[in-house]
């Protein structure tokens, strides 16, 4: 089963879910505020995506962090920061048998699911 992680009110997450449904791809959707992610999940994603890709530096949450938190972000503390601030996660995260993917565009999903 395809799993889609994000926020209910995130435009990209809604677009990804709508694309999956329109293409007949069954999926489960998870709001990271309501179902917080565990450290082991984030580490798995970090290994697959890289920590830099996981952090949304354009988010309101990022802008709300202290300058010290933003300046000191690195591979060693990225997981702790994402655990403390789940909305800092770049969304959506798609988990499928084929891999773990971050973000949404129709072109990327067409590629993942081999649609023309």
C-alpha positions in Angstrom: 0.0 0.0 0.0 1.2 3.5 -0.9 1.6 5.8 2.0 1.5 9.6 1.7 2.8 11.7 4.6 2.2 15.4 4.9 -0.4 17.9 6.3 -4.1 18.0 5.6 -4.0 21.7 4.8 -0.9 21.5 2.5 -1.6 22.3 -1.1 1.1 19.9 -2.5 -0.2 17.1 -0.3 -3.7 17.5 -1.5 -2.5 17.7 -5.1 -0.5 14.5 -4.6 -3.5 12.7 -3.0 -5.8 13.9 -5.8 -3.3 12.7 -8.5 -3.0 9.3 -6.9 -6.8 8.9 -6.7 -7.3 10.2 -10.3 -4.8 7.6 -11.4 -6.5 4.7 -9.5 -3.6 4.3 -7.1 -4.9 3.3 -3.7 -3.1 5.0 -0.8 -3.2 5.9 2.8 -2.7 9.5 3.9 -1.1 10.5 7.2 -1.0 13.9 8.8 2.3 14.3 10.6 0.7 16.6 13.2 -1.9 13.9 14.1 0.4 10.9 13.6 3.9 12.0 14.7 6.8 10.3 12.9 9.2 8.2 14.9 13.0 8.6 14.9 13.4 5.2 13.1 11.1 6.4 10.3 12.9 9.7 9.9 16.3 7.9 9.9 15.1 5.6 7.1 13.9 8.5 5.1 17.2 10.4 5.8 19.1 7.5 4.4 16.9 7.4 1.3 16.5 11.1 0.7 19.3 12.9 2.5 18.7 15.2 5.4 19.0 18.4 3.3 16.1 17.2 1.1 13.9 16.5 4.1 13.9 20.0 5.6 11.6 22.6 4.1 13.6 25.8 4.4 10.8 27.8 2.8 8.2 26.9 5.4 6.7 29.1 8.1 8.1 26.7 10.7 11.7 27.3 9.3 11.2 31.0 9.4 10.0 30.7 13.0 13.2 28.9 14.2 15.9 30.9 15.9 18.8 32.0 13.9 21.0 29.6 16.0 18.7 26.6 15.1 18.8 27.5 11.4 22.5 28.1 11.3 23.4 25.0 13.2 21.3 22.6 11.2 23.4 19.6 10.0 23.1 15.9 9.4 23.6 15.2 13.1 20.7 17.2 14.4 18.3 17.2 11.5 16.3 14.3 12.9 15.9 15.9 16.3 14.8 19.1 14.7 12.2 17.3 12.6 11.0 15.4 15.7 10.5 18.7 17.5 9.0 20.4 14.5 7.1 17.9 12.3 5.8 20.6 10.0 9.4 21.3 9.0 9.3 18.2 6.9 9.3 18.9 3.2 6.0 17.5 2.0 4.6 15.2 0.8 6.6 12.1 1.4 5.5 9.2 -0.7 6.5 5.7 0.5 6.0 2.9 -2.0 7.4 -0.4 -2.8 9.5 1.3 -5.4 11.1 3.7 -2.9 10.7 6.9 -0.8 10.1 10.1 -2.6 9.9 13.7 -1.5 7.8 16.5 -2.9 5.1 16.4 -5.7 4.9 17.3 -9.3 2.8 15.6 -11.9 5.9 14.8 -13.9 7.6 13.2 -10.9 4.6 11.0 -10.1 4.2 10.1 -13.7 7.8 9.0 -13.7 7.5 7.0 -10.4 4.4 5.2 -11.6 5.5 5.0 -15.3 2.7 6.9 -16.8 3.0 8.9 -20.0 
